[in-house]
Amino acid sequence: MAECHPVGFQWVTEAQQRGARVIHIDPRFTRTSAVADKHVALRAGSDIVLLGALINYVLSNDLHFDEYVRHYTNAATIVSEDYQDTEDLNGLFSGYDPQKGTYDATSWSYASRGDDEKVEEPGTEPESDVAEPHEYGAGGPALRHADVARDDSLQDPRSVFQLLKRHYRRYTPEMVEETCGISAEDFHYLAESITKNSGRERTTAFCYAVGWTQHAQGAQFIRTAAVLQLLLGNMGRPGGGIVALRGHATIQGSTDIPTLFNLLPGYLPMPEAGQHDSLEDFTGAIGSKLQKGFWANADAYTVSLLKAWFGDAAHEGNDYAFEYLPRLTGAHGTYQTVERMLRDELDGYFLVGQNPAVGSANGKMQRMGMSHLKWLVVRDFSLIESATWWKDGPEIESGELRTEDIDTEVFFMPAANHTEKAGSFTQTQRLVQWRHQAVTPPDDAQSELEFFHELGRRIRARVADSSDPRDRPLLDLTWDYPTDEHGEPDPESVLREINGYYVSGPDAGTPLSAFTQMRADGSTAGGCWIYTGIFADGVNQAARRRPGHEQDETAAEWAWAWPANRRILYNRASADPEGRPWSERKKHVWWDQENGRWTGRDVPDFPETLAPGTKSHPDAGGPDALAGDDPFIMQADGKGWLFVPNGLVDGPMPTHYEPPESPISNPLYEQQSNPARITLPRRDNLLAPSAAHRGSEVYPHVFTTYRLTEHHTAGGMSRFLPYLSELQPEMFCEVSPEFAELVGLENYGWATIISPRSAIEARVLVTDRVRALTAGGRRIHQVGLPYHWGTGTDAVVEGDAANDLLGITLDPNVQIQGSKAAQCDVIPGRRPRGQALLDLVESYRQRAGITVETGNQKLTAPYPQPETTTSEED
């Protein structure tokens, strides 16, 4: 966090000065480690074993926050009799289809009250709940209702609490030492620190970034932390939670109002071709009217979005123009798109603030894919490598591409930077902060807002006289933003549309103040339901800057946080079931008995007048179905999920699997890697054999990628500046003294790092910051590689790209690549050039016996086939 999010880390150091204990768990000793109370080194990719052992420690020693767990989580909920765990199936859950490599999650369902029947999902056949990984929005698939079976004693063997205990009982300190390389002493220091700092009076927070997300089961890494935090009562409370560090270029905002292929604004899913033929089909799949919580009102959010986009053209008679929305026909993520390029199925591509030639996994695939395009538009500040690969990329040097043979027409469009335009950033804590334009952009540089507004205007002009039905959505778009004398659209007019407003009635045109005002009858419009209130009272709430010394620590008048300016999500959990603060010292929101409403230092994340002792009516739905002790108001049952009955496609509880490339075998199960991971078996995306497979010794070491403070992502904002380039002028690899001696590397000399995809060279930095660990019965050496460098002639400094080494295997829930743990070999000296480089990589592949199938076999453990029954007559 100090390395990659140095401004935010200020608050960590201030907390530390007031007595907070800071523990840093990371494969490398970094700037964060240097100021932490303790650094714990672990093997890259083994985090679930560590977190699972902490869960087992809590449960085995009865250290969970019992009252919190009983009332606020699904610990007491009974799970279907058909459910089988990884402990039963050697690393697999029930419902796995070996042919498809996916799960049918039907058996993971809750049991209904009274009859122990499974709660089925709307929009699916009763016997099946099979979904593609990209199909769900933030709420997961809907529960038909929340009237589920419970055992409040937590003793039923099918209760979530007992299933959790059984699932993690083999995650022991000994397993942590064997798998993670963490000593028993360090594990107990961690366990005692976390448990002693949790409960009524104290809370513990976990902070993470791409070190947890960029794995073939990254979503489950974070889920494991969520389970631990729920058991300890650290969710929805000040000083607790799981903090996603999102530090640049409105990363949080880019998923809120999304650049993701499978989401609409506010984490609504995209409609699926052949599944969502009507608006009712679509919204019913998002949230059943009989489930608890605010996802049941998805119809209001969707209709308001359609009204904001299509105005008067969206009305009840045409399903509010629902037919205008594109339909997904499968996964269309960045890596699937690269595959389509290589198959010549894509004509053109826009790159906006991205540099995949350097910053995406398997850089060679990225560059070769772009060479198959007819046209490529790159918008950036400098001539980044994704704009120049056709003349000076690595494949030009190796002879795999020749400039004169490339038909791709590249258009470089100069972009305004963040100081040259007004707008908002949304970052960690969901805080939307407005920035004002400092200077006008130079020459032809444009903001994204101006560029796309003008592009849309020109496209609409081209089809103005069209009678083709496919052009109708373009013509019906509300594309009427006011512009200034320079042609720049007013960014606050966009914010007004995002906020939402009344379309009709006495308040027509008035901004909405809360998403609860949205209606499904077309009377309201809003571009992103979770942002409703950001322009309440016609005021840009994101531009507020009341100094901290003029308000309390919640700082509710500094900018604006979605939703509803709540600074802590699910903050009803900061009070006990009776509505009293767990701790006077950490009081946040509480029940005001005299006035019959929730109050406190934050906007209560709960229906304002719903009293603590209120019981849920079994026939109610939506917010009206919430009980007084259902703080997790966006969950279909109002509870924090220790067990996920639906929504995750690779298991209801996190389970340790080895990375797709790993030099050691899974110590828990025969199932080596995540059986639901997304693979791209291709000759240009070969994987190393993992442990126990012939050839794994050819790539014996682990490498991991990371960021530096002095450079920014793929280098487009730093390697082109002499001031920052001078601070970190060369690509390097970090290795331990033990490893340097083993391989024959010299400090500041050269090393060549080889993977099945490519080989790169880097300066050698011998340091104690990257430690060798003993795991899996052997010595594991880890190589640290910063990923900011790329090969080209326009930057101030250049170097080989670490991401060229990475293969593409994706997390099945969120389609993110695994960048944090892969196999390599390291030899002294600089890499060869031209054909000799290709020969070196190929020689390693042949020695390892690599084929397209290597590493892509999803199932490595026996899986029982369903039993077939025959009648007595047969």
C-alpha positions, 0 to 999 in steps of 0.5 A, a space after each residue: 500500500 505504501 508502494 502503490 497507494 502512498 497518499 492513502 497510506 498516510 492514514 495507516 501510518 497515522 493510525 499506527 502512531 495512535 496504537 494500531 498494529 500494522 501487519 504486512 503479508 506479501 511475498 516481497 519486503 516493500 516500503 509497506 513492510 519497512 514501516 509495518 510492525 511485522 512483515 510475513 512473507 508467503 509463497 505467491 498464490 497460497 493466500 487461501 491456505 493462510 486465511 482458511 487456517 485463520 478461519 479454522 483457528 477462530 472456529 476451533 477456539 470459539 473466538 468468533 463474535 457469537 452474537 454477531 454471527 448468529 444474527 447477522 450472517 447465514 451461519 444458522 441457515 440450512 443447506 440442501 441435502 444434495 450439497 457435497 463439499 470438497 472434503 467429500 469429493 477430493 477438492 471438488 464441490 457437488 454439481 461439477 460437469 467434467 465435460 464442460 468444466 463448470 458447476 451446476 449450483 443447484 445443490 448449493 441452495 438453501 433448504 426451505 423452511 418446513 420441507 427442506 426443499 431447495 429454493 430454486 432460482 427464477 428463470 431457470 429450470 427447477 433441476 438446474 442452476 447453470 450459469 456462465 461466469 459473466 451472467 451475474 451483476 453484483 447481486 448474483 442470481 435471485 433467490 425466489 424467496 428468503 423463507 429458508 430453514 434455520 437452526 439457531 443453535 448452529 448444531 445442525 450438521 447441514 447448517 452453514 456454521 457446521 459446514 464451514 467448520 468441517 470445510 476448514 478443519 484441515 487448514 492448520 498451522 502445519 498446513 500453512 507452514 508446508 504450503 505458504 512457507 510461514 512459520 508456526 510462530 508467525 502464524 500464531 502472531 497473526 492469529 492472536 493479533 487479529 482475534 484480540 483486535 476484534 469483537 465489541 470494542 475493537 475491529 480489524 481491517 484487511 487492505 488488498 489490491 491486485 495482489 489478491 485479485 490477479 489470480 485464477 481464483 482471485 474472487 475467492 481470495 477476497 471471499 475468504 477474507 470476507 468469511 473471516 471478517 464476518 466471523 470476527 464481526 468486522 463488517 459494517 463497523 468503523 475500522 473494519 471491513 475489507 478495503 479494496 485499494 483502488 488508487 488511480 484513474 477512477 478505477 472504482 468509477 470504471 466499474 460503477 459506471 462501467 467499462 466492463 463488458 458484462 455490466 450496466 451502470 450500478 452493477 446491473 448485469 447485461 441482458 443475455 441473448 435468448 434468455 432475457 426476451 423481455 424487461 420482466 424476464 431480465 429484472 426478475 432474474 436480477 431480483 425476485 420480488 419475494 427475496 429480501 433487500 433492495 435488489 428486488 427493486 431492480 426493475 425501478 433501477 433498470 427502467 430509470 436507466 432506460 429513460 435516462 438513455 432513451 427519453 421519450 422513446 422509452 415507454 411502457 408500450 415498448 418495454 421502455 426500449 429494453 430491446 435497444 440494449 445489446 445482448 451478450 452472446 458469451 464472454 466478451 472480455 479483453 482476452 476473449 477479444 484478443 482471441 477474436 482478433 487473432 481469428 480475424 473476427 474483429 475489424 477495429 479496436 479502441 484503446 482509451 488509457 490502456 497499453 495492452 502491448 505492455 500492461 496486459 498478460 501475454 503481451 505477444 498475443 496482444 501485439 499479434 492480435 492488433 496486427 490482424 485488425 483493419 484499424 486501431 484507435 489509440 487515445 493517450 498522452 504519448 506514443 505508447 507501445 500499443 501505438 508503435 508496436 508495428 514499427 518497433 515492437 519485439 516482434 519486429 526485432 524477432 522477425 515475426 512481424 514486418 512493418 510492410 506486411 502489417 495492414 492495420 491502420 493506426 490512428 493516434 488521437 491525443 488525449 487530455 490528462 486529468 488536470 486538463 479536464 473537469 470531472 470526477 474520480 471514484 476511488 477507495 471507499 467509493 468516494 466520488 471527488 470532483 476535480 476542476 479543470 486547471 489548464 486547457 489541453 494543448 493543440 488537438 488533445 481532447 477529453 474523453 467526454 468531448 471525444 466520445 460526444 463528438 464521435 456520437 454526434 457524427 455517427 448520429 448524423 451519418 444515420 439520420 435518414 436511416 430506416 434500418 431498425 438497428 440504427 434506431 437506438 442511436 437516433 433515440 439516444 438522449 445526446 443533448 449535452 450543452 457544450 462550451 465555446 471549445 466544444 467541451 460538453 458540460 461535465 456537470 450535465 452528465 452528472 445530473 443525468 447520472 444522478 437522475 430526475 423526475 420525468 413527469 408529475 409536479 416535480 418534473 425535472 427536479 433532481 432525485 435525492 435517493 435511489 428509493 425515489 426511483 420508480 418502474 413506471 417511467 416517471 423517473 430517469 437516472 443513469 446510475 442508481 447507486 449514484 442517485 443523490 450526488 446532485 441532490 438539490 441541484 448541487 454537485 455534492 462531489 465538489 464539496 470540500 469542507 475541511 476535516 477540522 470542521 466536522 467529525 471523523 466521518 467527514 460526511 461533507 467532504 465529496 460524496 460516497 455512493 450510495 446515499 453518501 454512506 461512508 460505511 456499507 452495511 453499517 446497521 451491523 455497527 449496532 447490536 441486535 437491539 440497536 445499541 452500539 456494540 461499543 461506545 468508543 466505536 459507535 457509528 449508527 444506532 436506534 433512536 427509541 424516542 424518535 423511532 428511527 436510526 441515527 448516528 454519525 453516518 447515513 444509516 444503511 438500513 430502512 430508517 424506521 425499521 425497528 431492531 426487533 421487527 420480524 420478517 414476514 414470510 410472504 413479504 419481499 424486497 426492503 419490506 421483507 427485511 427483519 430488524 437484524 438483517 443488516 446486509 440489505 443487498 443480500 437476498 436473505 439480509 445476511 452476510 454470506 459465510 456460504 454462497 448459495 449462488 452467484 459464484 461459479 467456482 464454489 460456495 466456500 473458498 478452497 485452496 487450489 494451486 495456481 495454474 502454473 505451480 512447482 508444488 502439488 496441492 497439499 489438500 486435494 488431488 485437484 491441483 488448480 481451480 477446476 472452473 478456471 477459464 483457459 485459452 488453450 492455444 499454441 501462443 498461450 502455452 502453459 508450464 507443466 505443474 508439479 508432479 507432471 513431466 517437465 515441471 523441473 524445466 521451469 522450477 521457479 516462481 515469478 510475480 509481478 508488481 508496481 513501483 511508486 516511481 512508475 505508473 502502470 504500463 509506463 505511459 505517464 512515467 517512462 515518457 517523463 525524464 524526471 520519473 524515468 531517472 528515478 527508475 531507469 531500467 527494468 530489473 528483477 529482484 532475487 534473494 542472495 541465496 537464489 543469486 548464488 544458486 543461479 550465478 547472478 551478479 548484482 546489477 548484472 543481467 538475467 534472462 527470465 524464461 517462461 513458456 510464452 517468451 524470454 525477457 532480460 532484466 538487470 539483477 537486484 540482489 536483495 533480502 526483500 524477496 525471500 526463498 521459502 520452504 514449501 511443498 517439501 522443497 525450496 521455492 525461489 521467487 523472482 520479483 518483476 516490476 511490470 512498467 517497462 516496454 519495448 519501443 523508441 518513443 519513451 525516455 526509457 525502455 526495457 523488456 515487458 514482464 507481462 510478456 512472460 505471463 500466460 492467460 488463465 482467467 478467474 471464472 467469476 470476473 475474467 481477470 488474469 493470473 499475474 501474481 504466480 507463474 513458473 519460470 527459469 532464470 539464467 545469467 546474461 542477456 537474452 538472445 535477439 532475433 530468431 535466437 530468442 525464439 529458438 531459446 523459448 522453443 528449446 525450453 518448451 521441447 525439454 518440458 514436453 509442452 503441448 497445447 493441452 499442458 496445464 489446461 486439463 481442468 479436472 485432475 481428481 477423480 469425480 464420481 459420476 451420477 448414479 443411475 437408477 433402474 426399476 425392478 422390472 428392468 
